[in-house]
Amino acid sequence: MMMMGLAGGTCAGPRVTACRGRARASSRPVRCVSSRPGAVSVRVDAVRPMFSQRGSGGEEEAAVELELDASGRERVALKGEGWNYWEWRGHRCHYIVSGPKSGKPVVLVHGFGAHAYHWRYTIPVLAAQGYRVYAPCLLGYGWSARAYGPGVRYSAELWGEHVADFMREVVGCGKFGRKAALAGNSIGSIAALYAAATAPELTRALVFVNAAGRFLPRGEGAPAPVGGMAAASRAIADADDEAEEGAGGPAATLKQLLGRLAAYGIFYSTRFRVRQILKQVYVDHAQVDDDLVESIERPARESDARECFYHISQSSGNTRIDVNDLLDSLKIPLLLLWGEQDPWMTPEKASTIRGRYSRAEYAGFVGGHCPHDDSPEESNRILLSWLKSTAFA
């Protein structure tokens, strides 16, 4: 996706709170406003029972409040302060959790520029079917710490390690044979793949939702060097390393400065075009609502967002693992949940993955780069069916 976050909007009626076991509704009216032409406000007239939630450590979780959108579909309601937090390598990191503690675990990993709230339509549907659903914000995104400096080097490896440790420490995977179904959208698929491939004791099945990554047909060698953003990211990362180590002299310092200015330029040009960019990769433009736009813009308004973006922009250049090697090491079912109108990650990429990994199953449907939010009903229908028939069969 894009910058560094995702958030809120306004429904008339009691806000539904995802607190299973103690059904309750807030008396605070919440008005749902949609950009969908001809949409009308909807009132939540009944409270659907939810389960009281505690984390693996026994701590009380923040309630997950639900609301209806203008089409009557249930989704997580934006919460400005976020939901739940855990500490990872000294950094405060965020996540959403919903569903019964005894439910089979499902972990959802967001893409570039997004965060846990981007799974706003997926979380309540899976939780209602009895799954224990977790959606973390990767380090540097959303409500998680915007970390940079010594000890923080953004890369696919770092985010993959974040996911694996989250599954161990928060979800409780790896204990008593507990394994989760793990899904990732865009670059979140690479983080999920890394966790599944390097820590197979944590994951029982994997889902790519319009996955990023340079997957190649079986038999082809390592990816050739590429230009564009990937090459720019590598150049910025190398210049930053040289400058910090005192190597390269003035030339390295100048390269670092130019790289920083380029990243700042991308940051600001993206920050003020969030709605426009989202509409380029969504089929249903009504889904690009005020909640979604604000939730992406909110973290980008923080004082340290620009500097964090500069360090995140080096992630491709810092990454050393090959997604093809990771895919070849898998031994679990893989679902390719694919929005077929994605202008970035086309169905041809899914075909390449299927050709390389025999246990991959393809499910394409009308949707863009983030089909779980663009076409949530179809995405949820396919995902639920596959979780039942394959992941937890």
C-alpha positions, -999 to +999 in steps of 0.1 A: +000+000+000+015+034+007+026+055+037+024+044+073-010+037+088-050+033+085-085+050+107-123+063+115-158+075+103-191+085+118-231+055+122-263+065+141-272+039+167-254+021+195-219+011+186-215-027+188-187-039+210-168-071+203-167-083+238-179-119+235-195-133+266-206-099+279-228-085+252-230-048+255-235-017+234-223+018+240-250+044+244-227+068+225-243+073+190-219+066+161-230+079+127-218+060+097-211+082+067-202+066+034-190+082+002-211+056-018-236+076-040-271+073-026-260+056+006-281+061+036-271+060+073-277+027+090-285+021+126-272-008+146-304-019+163-291-052+179-260-062+197-244-094+184-229-113+214-191-115+214-166-132+237-146-116+265-109-116+254-077-122+273-043-125+258-020-155+261-005-140+292-040-137+308-042-099+305-075-082+297-077-072+260-092-039+248-127-045+234-131-046+197-160-024+187-179-031+156-201-009+134-221-013+102-210+004+071-235+021+047-242-012+030-250-030+063-217-049+065-201-053+098-166-041+104-142-030+131-148+006+142-118+029+142-103+035+176-079+064+177-057+051+205-055+016+191-063-017+207-036-039+223+001-036+227+031-058+234+068-051+236+091-064+209+129-058+211+122-028+233+096-012+210+059-008+218+040-027+191+003-029+184-022-055+175-059-063+173-074-096+186-109-109+184-127-142+189-128-168+216-096-176+233-101-213+226-106-206+189-083-218+162-057-190+156-056-170+124-029-142+120-034-114+094-004-093+083-010-060+065+009-046+035+031-016+029+017+016+043-012-002+060-018-016+095-040-039+116-072-019+109-069-027+072-084-061+081-115-043+094-139-065+074-121-098+079-116-097+117-153-098+128-164-124+102-137-149+112-142-142+149-180-148+145-171-183+131-152-191+163-116-183+151-092-164+173-081-136+150-049-116+154-038-086+133-005-070+142+010-037+131+045-043+119+072-022+134+072+013+118+035+011+108+002+021+122+000+022+159+034+004+164+065+024+173+081+044+145+115+031+153+148+039+137+184+043+146+209+018+161+196-018+161+167-011+136+173-020+100+141-024+081+139-054+058+118-084+049+138-103+074+131-079+103+093-079+096+093-117+092+111-120+126+085-096+140+057-119+127+073-151+140+079-136+175+044-122+176+031-157+169+052-172+197+048-145+223+012-132+218-006-160+198+011-188+218+022-208+187+049-234+191+035-245+225+018-279+227+016-281+189-003-249+185-001-236+150-018-207+132-031-201+097-011-171+085-022-146+059-004-116+044-013-089+019+012-074-005+046-071+013+029-087+044+029-119+023+067-118+023+069-113+060+044-141+065+063-164+041+096-157+060+079-166+093+063-197+079+095-209+061+120-202+089+098-212+118+077-241+105+066-251+140+044-219+141+023-222+109-001-248+096-012-230+064-004-198+045-024-173+025-010-148+000-034-119-006-020-103-038+015-110-027+045-088-035+079-103-042+099-113-073+087-149-077+103-168-106+093-199-125+110-231-112+144-236-128+152-200-133+182-185-114+182-157-089+164-125-099+185-102-120+192-067-107+163-044-113+159-006-116+132+016-102+123+017-066+141-014-056+174-001-071+168+033-055+162+016-021+194-004-024+214+027-033+199+047-004+206+018+020+242+015+008+249+052+010+234+053+045+257+025+056+288+041+042+280+075+057+273+060+092+305+040+091+325+070+079+335+052+047+333+068+013+341+103+025+321+134+013+307+114-017+290+090+006+276+118+028+263+136-003+247+103-016+230+099+019+217+134+017+203+130-018+187+097-007+171+113+023+158+142+002+143+117-024+126+097+004+112+130+019+099+139-015+081+106-019+067+109+016+051+143+010+039+135-025+022+104-012+009+119+020-012+144+001-025+119-025-037+091-003-072+089-016-061+093-052-035+065-049-060+041-032-085+046-059-059+035-084-058+000-067-094-004-056-122-015-078-150-003-056-141+034-050-168+037-024-146+015-001-120+043-002-140+060+025-130+087+051-122+060+076-096+043+054-080+076+042-078+090+077-063+058+091-035+060+066-029+098+070-031+098+109+003+081+115+019+102+087+011+134+106+032+123+136+064+143+140+087+113+135+068+099+106+090+114+079+123+101+094+108+067+099+096+066+063+132+074+052+144+043+070+115+021+058+123+033+022+156+013+025+139-019+034+141-034-002+178-025-003+184-040+031+166-073+023+190-102+014+166-132+014+152-146-018+114-153-018+119-182-042+142-200-017+117-194+010+088-207-011+108-238-021+113-247+016+075-246+024+057-278+032+022-265+040-009-256+020-009-222+004-039-202-008-035-175-034-064-152-026-062-128-055-080-096-066-077-100-104-080-062-112-048-054-092-026-032-115+005-039-094+003-077-086-015-092-116-029-127-118+002-137-138+023-135-106-001-160-090+003-183-119+041-181-115+037-190-078+015-220-086+039-232-112+067-231-086+048-245-056+026-275-062+005-271-030-007-236-040-044-232-047-057-202-066-089-183-059-093-152-081-122-128-079-131-092-087-110-069-066-079-047-065-046-048-047-063-051-013-093-073-021-100-082+016-111-045+020-121-038-016-144-069-020-147-081+016-178-104+011-162-125-016-128-125+001-143-136+034-164-163+018-134-179+001-111-176+031-136-191+055-143-220+031-105-227+027-098-224+065-124-251+071-116-274+042-078-271+041-060-251+068-078-267+098-091-298+081 
